[in-house]
Amino acid sequence: MSRQRLFSSDEIINALVRCGFELHGKAPKNHQGLTRPRPGGRRHDVTSVPIGKREIPKGTFHSILELANVDYDDFLECAKVKRKGRKRKK
């Protein structure tokens, strides 16, 4: 597995908005709430992201993705970041 990049809170929030989430309002203690409406009028998924952090720790980042029910590869597409891989020799 390759080394994963650390994202800032602003990058995470912007990428989740591109993935279909909507800003829900500030949660207490400097967190931003994001919701994604489900089809059929069912309950919304709510995800909370800390605000004002330059780098979100890897464990916290994975917890955010788990709560948001977003795969890492899907997140990279929404974040418009190219996945780093090994270059092949010709």
C-alpha positions in Angstrom: 0.0 0.0 0.0 1.3 3.4 -0.9 1.7 6.2 1.5 -1.5 8.3 1.8 -1.5 12.1 1.6 -2.7 14.1 4.6 -5.5 16.5 3.8 -6.5 19.8 5.4 -10.0 20.2 6.8 -10.9 22.7 4.0 -9.8 20.1 1.3 -11.9 17.4 3.0 -15.0 19.6 3.2 -14.7 20.8 -0.4 -14.2 17.2 -1.7 -17.2 15.9 0.3 -19.3 18.8 -1.2 -18.2 17.7 -4.7 -19.2 14.1 -3.7 -22.8 15.2 -3.1 -22.8 16.3 0.5 -24.4 19.6 1.7 -23.2 21.9 4.5 -25.4 21.3 7.5 -24.2 24.1 9.8 -21.6 24.3 12.4 -21.5 21.7 15.1 -20.3 22.8 18.5 -16.6 23.0 19.2 -15.3 24.0 15.7 -16.7 21.2 13.6 -18.6 21.4 10.3 -21.6 19.2 9.8 -22.2 17.7 6.3 -25.3 15.7 5.2 -26.0 13.6 2.2 -29.7 13.2 1.3 -30.8 9.6 0.7 -33.3 8.7 -2.0 -36.8 8.0 -0.9 -36.9 10.6 1.8 -35.1 8.4 4.3 -32.9 9.8 7.1 -29.8 11.8 6.0 -26.3 10.6 6.7 -24.4 13.2 8.9 -20.7 13.5 8.9 -18.6 15.9 11.1 -15.3 17.4 10.0 -13.0 19.5 12.3 -12.5 23.1 11.0 -9.3 25.0 10.8 -6.8 22.1 10.7 -3.8 22.2 8.3 -3.5 18.4 8.4 -6.1 15.9 9.6 -4.5 12.8 11.2 -4.7 9.6 9.2 -7.0 7.9 11.7 -9.4 10.8 11.9 -9.4 11.0 8.1 -10.4 7.3 7.8 -13.1 7.7 10.4 -14.5 10.7 8.4 -14.6 8.5 5.3 -16.2 5.7 7.1 -18.9 7.9 8.6 -19.5 9.5 5.1 -19.6 6.0 3.5 -17.1 7.1 0.9 -14.3 5.0 -0.5 -10.7 6.4 -0.5 -10.5 6.2 -4.3 -13.9 7.9 -4.7 -12.7 10.6 -2.3 -9.6 11.2 -4.4 -11.7 11.6 -7.5 -13.9 14.2 -5.7 -10.8 15.9 -4.3 -9.4 16.1 -7.8 -6.1 14.6 -6.7 -4.1 12.2 -8.8 -3.3 8.9 -7.1 0.5 8.4 -6.8 1.8 5.1 -8.0 5.1 3.6 -9.1 6.2 4.6 -12.5 6.9 1.7 -14.9 10.2 1.4 -16.6 10.0 1.0 -20.4 
